[in-house]
Amino acid sequence: MVSRLKSDAGDPSREWPATLDVDELLQRGWRAQPFRQFLLKVHSRCNLACDYCYVYTLADQSWRSQPMVMDPQLVSVTARRIAEHADHHGLTSVRVILHGGEPLLAGHDYLGKIIEIIRAEVGPNLRVDAAVQTNAVLMDEAALRSFCALDVRVGVSLDGSPRGNDRNRRYADGRSSYDAVARGLRLLMSEPYRHLYSGVLCTIDLANDPIETYEALVDFDPPTLDFLLPHATWDSPPPGGGLDRAATRYADWLIAIFDRWYDSGSETVIRLFQEIIHVLLGGTSESEAIGLTPTSLVVIETDGSIEQTDSLKVVSHGAPATGLNIVDHSFDAVLRHPGVVARQLGWDALSETCKSCRFGRVCGGGLYPHRYRTGDGFQNPSVYCADLYRLIDHVRTRLITDLRRSTR
Protein backbone atom coordinates (compact mmCIF):
# COMPACT_ATOMS: atom_id res chain seq x y z
CA MET A 1 0.00 0.00 0.00
CA VAL A 2 2.87 2.40 0.73
CA SER A 3 4.29 4.44 -2.12
CA ARG A 4 8.10 4.62 -1.86
CA LEU A 5 10.52 6.76 -3.81
CA LYS A 6 14.31 6.63 -3.74
CA SER A 7 15.77 9.16 -1.28
CA ASP A 8 18.56 11.63 -1.91
CA ALA A 9 21.05 11.41 0.95
CA GLY A 10 20.99 14.48 3.16
CA ASP A 11 17.80 15.95 1.67
CA PRO A 12 14.93 15.56 4.19
CA SER A 13 12.37 16.36 1.48
CA ARG A 14 13.42 13.17 -0.33
CA GLU A 15 13.53 10.95 2.74
CA TRP A 16 10.66 8.69 3.75
CA PRO A 17 7.93 9.54 4.73
CA ALA A 18 8.19 12.91 2.93
CA THR A 19 7.99 10.84 -0.26
CA LEU A 20 4.65 9.25 0.69
CA ASP A 21 1.83 9.94 -1.75
CA VAL A 22 -1.01 10.44 0.73
CA ASP A 23 -3.59 11.10 -2.02
CA GLU A 24 -2.72 7.74 -3.59
CA LEU A 25 -3.15 6.00 -0.25
CA LEU A 26 -6.58 7.58 0.20
CA GLN A 27 -7.61 6.57 -3.31
CA ARG A 28 -6.64 2.98 -2.48
CA GLY A 29 -8.95 3.01 0.51
CA TRP A 30 -6.63 3.78 3.40
CA ARG A 31 -8.26 5.88 6.11
CA ALA A 32 -6.66 7.74 8.99
CA GLN A 33 -7.59 7.10 12.59
CA PRO A 34 -8.77 10.19 14.51
CA PHE A 35 -6.70 11.81 17.21
CA ARG A 36 -7.87 10.90 20.70
CA GLN A 37 -5.01 12.42 22.72
CA PHE A 38 -4.16 16.12 22.60
CA LEU A 39 -0.88 17.10 24.25
CA LEU A 40 -0.78 20.81 25.08
CA LYS A 41 2.62 22.38 25.67
CA VAL A 42 1.26 24.84 28.18
CA HIS A 43 4.70 26.11 29.30
CA SER A 44 7.81 26.02 27.16
CA ARG A 45 10.46 26.35 29.87
CA CYS A 46 11.62 24.02 32.66
CA ASN A 47 12.99 24.36 36.19
CA LEU A 48 15.31 21.36 35.79
CA ALA A 49 18.21 20.84 33.39
CA CYS A 50 18.07 17.12 32.62
CA ASP A 51 21.07 15.99 30.58
CA TYR A 52 19.04 13.89 28.14
CA CYS A 53 16.00 16.15 27.67
CA TYR A 54 14.71 15.95 24.10
CA VAL A 55 13.21 19.45 24.33
CA TYR A 56 16.31 21.41 25.36
CA THR A 57 19.46 19.34 24.75
CA LEU A 58 18.89 17.55 21.44
CA ALA A 59 18.80 18.59 17.78
CA ASP A 60 15.61 20.66 17.78
CA GLN A 61 15.95 24.00 19.58
CA SER A 62 12.60 25.51 18.58
CA TRP A 63 11.71 26.06 22.25
CA ARG A 64 13.88 29.18 22.14
CA SER A 65 11.37 30.97 19.91
CA GLN A 66 8.23 29.72 21.66
CA PRO A 67 6.12 31.92 23.95
CA MET A 68 6.66 30.94 27.56
CA VAL A 69 2.97 30.20 28.28
CA MET A 70 0.06 29.22 26.06
CA ASP A 71 -2.39 32.10 25.77
CA PRO A 72 -5.97 31.47 27.04
CA GLN A 73 -7.35 32.47 23.63
CA LEU A 74 -5.28 29.73 21.99
CA VAL A 75 -6.61 27.30 24.58
CA SER A 76 -10.16 28.23 23.53
CA VAL A 77 -9.32 27.79 19.85
CA THR A 78 -7.72 24.44 20.61
CA ALA A 79 -10.83 23.34 22.48
CA ARG A 80 -13.06 24.26 19.54
CA ARG A 81 -10.78 22.33 17.19
CA ILE A 82 -10.94 19.31 19.51
CA ALA A 83 -14.75 19.51 19.57
CA GLU A 84 -14.83 19.83 15.78
CA HIS A 85 -12.58 16.78 15.37
CA ALA A 86 -14.51 14.69 17.88
CA ASP A 87 -17.84 15.56 16.26
CA HIS A 88 -16.56 14.71 12.78
CA HIS A 89 -15.32 11.30 13.93
CA GLY A 90 -18.08 10.46 16.39
CA LEU A 91 -15.83 10.45 19.44
CA THR A 92 -17.45 10.54 22.88
CA SER A 93 -14.26 11.07 24.88
CA VAL A 94 -10.76 12.48 24.41
CA ARG A 95 -7.69 12.88 26.58
CA VAL A 96 -5.96 16.23 27.14
CA ILE A 97 -2.41 16.11 28.51
CA LEU A 98 -0.82 19.23 29.99
CA HIS A 99 2.89 19.13 29.26
CA GLY A 100 5.97 21.30 28.90
CA GLY A 101 8.72 22.14 29.68
CA GLU A 102 7.37 21.91 33.17
CA PRO A 103 3.63 22.64 33.18
CA LEU A 104 3.48 23.63 36.85
CA LEU A 105 5.62 26.67 36.02
CA ALA A 106 2.39 28.06 34.57
CA GLY A 107 0.83 27.80 38.04
CA HIS A 108 -1.76 25.27 39.13
CA ASP A 109 -4.51 27.92 38.97
CA TYR A 110 -3.84 28.44 35.27
CA LEU A 111 -3.62 24.71 34.59
CA GLY A 112 -7.04 24.34 36.19
CA LYS A 113 -8.33 27.23 34.09
CA ILE A 114 -7.08 25.49 30.92
CA ILE A 115 -9.07 22.36 31.74
CA GLU A 116 -12.14 24.42 32.61
CA ILE A 117 -11.90 26.36 29.32
CA ILE A 118 -11.59 23.17 27.29
CA ARG A 119 -14.47 21.39 29.02
CA ALA A 120 -16.71 24.45 28.71
CA GLU A 121 -15.90 24.91 25.01
CA VAL A 122 -16.42 21.27 23.97
CA GLY A 123 -19.75 21.01 25.79
CA PRO A 124 -21.38 18.24 27.81
CA ASN A 125 -21.47 15.56 25.11
CA LEU A 126 -17.70 15.07 24.92
CA ARG A 127 -15.89 13.77 27.99
CA VAL A 128 -12.45 15.31 28.48
CA ASP A 129 -10.12 13.17 30.57
CA ALA A 130 -7.31 15.40 31.82
CA ALA A 131 -3.74 14.60 32.82
CA VAL A 132 -0.55 16.46 33.65
CA GLN A 133 3.01 15.18 33.29
CA THR A 134 5.32 16.89 35.77
CA ASN A 135 8.74 16.66 37.37
CA ALA A 136 6.85 17.26 40.67
CA VAL A 137 9.33 19.68 42.23
CA LEU A 138 6.56 22.33 42.42
CA MET A 139 3.78 19.94 43.37
CA ASP A 140 2.18 20.87 46.67
CA GLU A 141 -1.15 20.57 48.50
CA ALA A 142 -2.64 23.55 46.69
CA ALA A 143 -1.82 22.08 43.27
CA LEU A 144 -3.19 18.68 44.22
CA ARG A 145 -6.40 20.19 45.63
CA SER A 146 -6.88 21.95 42.30
CA PHE A 147 -6.21 18.74 40.34
CA CYS A 148 -8.55 16.82 42.65
CA ALA A 149 -11.40 19.28 42.06
CA LEU A 150 -11.05 18.80 38.29
CA ASP A 151 -10.10 15.11 38.33
CA VAL A 152 -6.72 15.70 36.63
CA ARG A 153 -4.51 12.60 36.64
CA VAL A 154 -0.85 13.17 37.53
CA GLY A 155 2.22 11.44 36.10
CA VAL A 156 5.68 12.08 37.51
CA SER A 157 9.17 11.71 36.05
CA LEU A 158 11.82 10.19 38.32
CA ASP A 159 14.91 8.13 37.51
CA GLY A 160 15.17 5.94 40.60
CA SER A 161 17.27 6.34 43.73
CA PRO A 162 18.71 9.71 44.83
CA ARG A 163 22.05 8.78 43.28
CA GLY A 164 20.48 7.47 40.08
CA ASN A 165 18.02 10.33 39.64
CA ASP A 166 20.58 13.05 40.28
CA ARG A 167 22.95 11.62 37.72
CA ASN A 168 20.87 13.37 35.05
CA ARG A 169 17.89 15.16 36.61
CA ARG A 170 19.31 18.21 38.41
CA TYR A 171 18.66 21.91 38.66
CA ALA A 172 20.62 24.12 36.28
CA ASP A 173 23.07 24.98 39.06
CA GLY A 174 23.77 21.29 39.65
CA ARG A 175 21.70 20.88 42.82
CA SER A 176 19.87 17.65 43.50
CA SER A 177 16.19 17.52 42.54
CA TYR A 178 15.45 14.21 44.27
CA ASP A 179 14.16 15.45 47.65
CA ALA A 180 11.74 17.91 46.05
CA VAL A 181 10.38 15.24 43.70
CA ALA A 182 10.08 12.70 46.53
CA ARG A 183 8.10 15.21 48.62
CA GLY A 184 5.70 15.79 45.74
CA LEU A 185 5.31 12.06 45.15
CA ARG A 186 4.64 11.32 48.81
CA LEU A 187 1.86 13.92 48.76
CA LEU A 188 0.41 12.39 45.60
CA MET A 189 0.48 8.93 47.21
CA SER A 190 -1.54 10.15 50.21
CA GLU A 191 -5.28 10.52 50.64
CA PRO A 192 -7.27 12.25 49.28
CA TYR A 193 -5.04 12.48 46.18
CA ARG A 194 -4.03 8.87 45.61
CA HIS A 195 -6.72 8.32 42.95
CA LEU A 196 -5.06 11.00 40.77
CA TYR A 197 -1.73 9.15 40.67
CA SER A 198 -1.23 7.71 37.18
CA GLY A 199 2.37 6.55 37.44
CA VAL A 200 6.08 7.21 37.08
CA LEU A 201 8.28 7.60 34.01
CA CYS A 202 11.95 6.63 34.25
CA THR A 203 14.55 7.18 31.54
CA ILE A 204 17.13 4.41 31.46
CA ASP A 205 20.72 5.26 32.34
CA LEU A 206 23.06 2.29 31.98
CA ALA A 207 25.26 3.74 34.73
CA ASN A 208 22.45 3.11 37.23
CA ASP A 209 21.97 -0.34 38.72
CA PRO A 210 18.69 -1.72 37.31
CA ILE A 211 17.48 -3.44 40.47
CA GLU A 212 18.36 -0.46 42.67
CA THR A 213 16.47 1.75 40.22
CA TYR A 214 13.44 -0.52 40.14
CA GLU A 215 13.21 -0.95 43.91
CA ALA A 216 13.61 2.80 44.48
CA LEU A 217 10.70 3.47 42.13
CA VAL A 218 8.48 0.71 43.53
CA ASP A 219 8.94 2.33 46.93
CA PHE A 220 6.66 5.10 45.64
CA ASP A 221 3.96 2.49 44.88
CA PRO A 222 3.24 3.69 41.33
CA PRO A 223 0.05 2.38 39.66
CA THR A 224 2.12 2.12 36.48
CA LEU A 225 5.83 2.35 35.84
CA ASP A 226 7.36 3.00 32.44
CA PHE A 227 11.02 2.63 31.50
CA LEU A 228 11.99 4.80 28.54
CA LEU A 229 14.89 4.20 26.19
CA PRO A 230 16.91 7.42 25.77
CA HIS A 231 15.93 9.12 22.55
CA ALA A 232 18.48 8.33 19.83
CA THR A 233 18.80 7.71 16.09
CA TRP A 234 21.23 5.91 13.79
CA ASP A 235 22.93 9.29 13.30
CA SER A 236 23.04 9.98 17.04
CA PRO A 237 23.41 6.60 18.81
CA PRO A 238 22.23 6.02 22.38
CA PRO A 239 24.69 6.61 25.22
CA GLY A 240 26.63 3.47 26.02
CA GLY A 241 24.87 1.56 23.26
CA GLY A 242 26.71 2.38 20.07
CA LEU A 243 25.76 0.63 16.84
CA ASP A 244 27.21 -2.79 17.59
CA ARG A 245 24.32 -5.14 16.86
CA ALA A 246 25.89 -7.77 19.11
CA ALA A 247 25.73 -5.41 22.10
CA THR A 248 22.46 -5.49 24.03
CA ARG A 249 23.26 -3.46 27.12
CA TYR A 250 19.80 -1.86 27.27
CA ALA A 251 18.12 -5.24 26.94
CA ASP A 252 20.35 -6.69 29.65
CA TRP A 253 19.44 -3.78 31.94
CA LEU A 254 15.72 -4.26 31.31
CA ILE A 255 15.87 -8.06 31.56
CA ALA A 256 17.29 -7.79 35.08
CA ILE A 257 14.20 -5.78 36.05
CA PHE A 258 11.82 -8.00 34.10
CA ASP A 259 12.96 -11.12 35.92
CA ARG A 260 12.74 -9.39 39.30
CA TRP A 261 9.27 -8.03 38.44
CA TYR A 262 7.97 -11.24 36.87
CA ASP A 263 9.18 -13.45 39.68
CA SER A 264 7.63 -11.15 42.30
CA GLY A 265 4.16 -11.58 40.85
CA SER A 266 4.21 -8.16 39.22
CA GLU A 267 4.32 -5.63 42.08
CA THR A 268 3.12 -2.90 39.74
CA VAL A 269 2.26 -2.52 36.07
CA ILE A 270 5.41 -1.98 33.99
CA ARG A 271 4.04 -0.66 30.77
CA LEU A 272 6.84 -1.79 28.43
CA PHE A 273 6.71 -5.36 29.71
CA GLN A 274 2.92 -5.44 29.77
CA GLU A 275 2.65 -4.30 26.16
CA ILE A 276 5.19 -6.88 24.98
CA ILE A 277 3.26 -9.62 26.79
CA HIS A 278 -0.07 -8.43 25.34
CA VAL A 279 1.24 -8.49 21.78
CA LEU A 280 3.02 -11.84 22.21
CA LEU A 281 -0.29 -13.31 23.39
CA GLY A 282 -2.15 -11.97 20.37
CA GLY A 283 -3.41 -8.67 21.73
CA THR A 284 -2.72 -5.10 20.70
CA SER A 285 -0.48 -2.51 22.26
CA GLU A 286 -1.54 0.82 23.74
CA SER A 287 1.98 2.21 23.30
CA GLU A 288 3.72 3.47 20.17
CA ALA A 289 6.96 1.97 21.51
CA ILE A 290 5.70 -1.57 20.89
CA GLY A 291 3.45 -3.15 18.27
CA LEU A 292 1.62 -1.67 15.31
CA THR A 293 -1.07 0.45 16.96
CA PRO A 294 -1.69 3.68 14.97
CA THR A 295 -0.75 6.92 16.68
CA SER A 296 -3.65 8.81 18.24
CA LEU A 297 -1.68 11.72 19.71
CA VAL A 298 -1.04 15.22 18.41
CA VAL A 299 0.96 18.07 20.00
CA ILE A 300 -0.01 21.75 20.24
CA GLU A 301 2.85 24.10 21.10
CA THR A 302 2.53 27.27 23.20
CA ASP A 303 2.30 29.40 20.04
CA GLY A 304 -0.51 27.26 18.60
CA SER A 305 1.63 25.42 16.07
CA ILE A 306 0.65 21.78 15.62
CA GLU A 307 3.38 19.17 15.80
CA GLN A 308 3.84 15.46 15.53
CA THR A 309 5.24 13.57 18.52
CA ASP A 310 7.72 15.84 20.28
CA SER A 311 10.26 13.02 20.64
CA LEU A 312 11.07 13.74 16.97
CA LYS A 313 13.16 16.61 18.33
CA VAL A 314 16.01 14.07 18.54
CA VAL A 315 16.14 13.90 14.72
CA SER A 316 16.80 17.46 13.58
CA HIS A 317 15.74 21.04 14.11
CA GLY A 318 12.11 21.34 13.00
CA ALA A 319 11.60 17.59 12.61
CA PRO A 320 8.31 17.51 14.60
CA ALA A 321 6.80 20.43 12.65
CA THR A 322 3.76 20.01 10.40
CA GLY A 323 3.63 23.58 9.09
CA LEU A 324 0.09 23.82 10.45
CA ASN A 325 -1.39 25.81 13.33
CA ILE A 326 -4.47 25.58 15.50
CA VAL A 327 -5.97 28.86 14.29
CA ASP A 328 -5.93 28.15 10.56
CA HIS A 329 -6.03 24.37 10.34
CA SER A 330 -8.24 21.53 11.54
CA PHE A 331 -6.92 18.35 13.12
CA ASP A 332 -8.22 16.50 10.07
CA ALA A 333 -5.71 18.47 8.01
CA VAL A 334 -2.97 17.21 10.34
CA LEU A 335 -4.09 13.62 9.69
CA ARG A 336 -2.95 14.07 6.08
CA HIS A 337 0.61 15.02 7.03
CA PRO A 338 3.02 12.31 5.76
CA GLY A 339 4.69 11.99 9.16
CA VAL A 340 1.37 11.36 10.88
CA VAL A 341 0.26 8.99 8.11
CA ALA A 342 3.51 7.03 8.51
CA ARG A 343 2.81 6.52 12.21
CA GLN A 344 -0.64 5.16 11.38
CA LEU A 345 0.36 2.72 8.62
CA GLY A 346 1.45 -0.04 10.96
CA TRP A 347 2.97 -2.98 9.06
CA ASP A 348 3.21 -0.99 5.82
CA ALA A 349 5.50 1.57 7.48
CA LEU A 350 8.10 -1.02 8.52
CA SER A 351 11.43 -1.54 6.81
CA GLU A 352 12.06 -4.78 4.94
CA THR A 353 14.41 -5.78 7.75
CA CYS A 354 11.57 -5.49 10.27
CA LYS A 355 9.13 -7.33 8.04
CA SER A 356 11.49 -10.27 7.78
CA CYS A 357 12.06 -10.41 11.55
CA ARG A 358 10.23 -12.99 13.66
CA PHE A 359 9.32 -10.25 16.11
CA GLY A 360 8.44 -7.59 13.53
CA ARG A 361 4.78 -7.42 14.58
CA VAL A 362 5.67 -7.42 18.27
CA CYS A 363 8.39 -4.79 18.15
CA GLY A 364 6.62 -2.82 15.43
CA GLY A 365 9.93 -1.25 14.47
CA GLY A 366 10.28 0.33 17.89
CA LEU A 367 9.55 3.96 18.65
CA TYR A 368 9.26 5.90 15.39
CA PRO A 369 11.95 8.59 16.03
CA HIS A 370 14.49 5.87 16.90
CA ARG A 371 14.33 4.56 13.29
CA TYR A 372 15.77 7.67 11.66
CA ARG A 373 18.91 7.63 9.54
CA THR A 374 20.02 10.37 7.13
CA GLY A 375 19.33 9.35 3.55
CA ASP A 376 16.45 6.94 3.99
CA GLY A 377 14.57 8.67 6.78
CA PHE A 378 12.44 6.42 8.97
CA GLN A 379 12.49 3.25 6.90
CA ASN A 380 14.87 1.48 9.20
CA PRO A 381 14.69 -0.74 12.26
CA SER A 382 15.03 1.00 15.58
CA VAL A 383 18.55 1.96 16.61
CA TYR A 384 17.66 -0.28 19.58
CA CYS A 385 16.82 -3.20 17.28
CA ALA A 386 19.20 -5.70 18.89
CA ASP A 387 18.05 -4.72 22.38
CA LEU A 388 14.37 -5.02 21.52
CA TYR A 389 14.89 -8.40 19.87
CA ARG A 390 16.72 -9.79 22.90
CA LEU A 391 14.20 -8.38 25.37
CA ILE A 392 11.18 -9.70 23.46
CA ASP A 393 12.81 -13.11 23.01
CA HIS A 394 13.52 -13.28 26.74
CA VAL A 395 9.94 -12.35 27.67
CA ARG A 396 8.63 -14.93 25.17
CA THR A 397 10.86 -17.64 26.63
CA ARG A 398 9.65 -16.91 30.17
CA LEU A 399 6.01 -17.04 29.05
CA ILE A 400 6.47 -20.31 27.17
CA THR A 401 8.23 -21.89 30.14
CA ASP A 402 5.36 -20.94 32.44
CA LEU A 403 2.70 -22.12 29.99
CA ARG A 404 4.41 -25.49 29.67
CA ARG A 405 4.58 -25.88 33.43
CA SER A 406 0.89 -25.06 33.79
CA THR A 407 -0.15 -27.76 31.29
CA ARG A 408 1.83 -30.59 32.88
HELIX and SHEET records of a PDB file:
HELIX    1   1 PRO A   12  ARG A   14  5                                   3    
HELIX    2   2 VAL A   22  GLN A   27  1                                   6    
HELIX    3   3 SER A   62  SER A   65  5                                   4    
HELIX    4   4 PRO A   72  HIS A   89  1                                  18    
HELIX    5   5 PRO A  103  ALA A  106  5                                   4    
HELIX    6   6 HIS A  108  VAL A  122  1                                  15    
HELIX    7   7 GLU A  141  LEU A  150  1                                  10    
HELIX    8   8 PRO A  162  ASN A  165  1                                   4    
HELIX    9   9 TYR A  178  MET A  189  1                                  12    
HELIX   10  10 ARG A  194  LEU A  196  5                                   3    
HELIX   11  11 PRO A  210  VAL A  218  1                                   9    
HELIX   12  12 ARG A  249  ASP A  263  1                                  15    
HELIX   13  13 ARG A  271  LEU A  280  1                                  10    
HELIX   14  14 ASP A  310  VAL A  314  5                                   5    
HELIX   15  15 PHE A  331  VAL A  334  1                                   4    
HELIX   16  16 PRO A  338  ALA A  342  1                                   5    
HELIX   17  17 GLY A  346  ALA A  349  5                                   4    
HELIX   18  18 GLU A  352  LYS A  355  1                                   4    
HELIX   19  19 GLY A  360  CYS A  363  1                                   4    
HELIX   20  20 TYR A  368  ARG A  371  5                                   4    
HELIX   21  21 CYS A  385  SER A  406  1                                  22    
SHEET    1   A10 VAL A 269  ILE A 270  0                                        
SHEET    2   A10 THR A 224  LEU A 228  1                                        
SHEET    3   A10 TYR A 197  THR A 203  1                                        
SHEET    4   A10 VAL A 152  SER A 157  1                                        
SHEET    5   A10 ARG A 127  THR A 134  1                                        
SHEET    6   A10 SER A  93  HIS A  99  1                                        
SHEET    7   A10 GLN A  37  LYS A  41  1                                        
SHEET    8   A10 LEU A 297  ILE A 300  1                                        
SHEET    9   A10 SER A 305  GLU A 307 -1                                        
SHEET   10   A10 ALA A 321  ASN A 325 -1                                        
END                                                                             
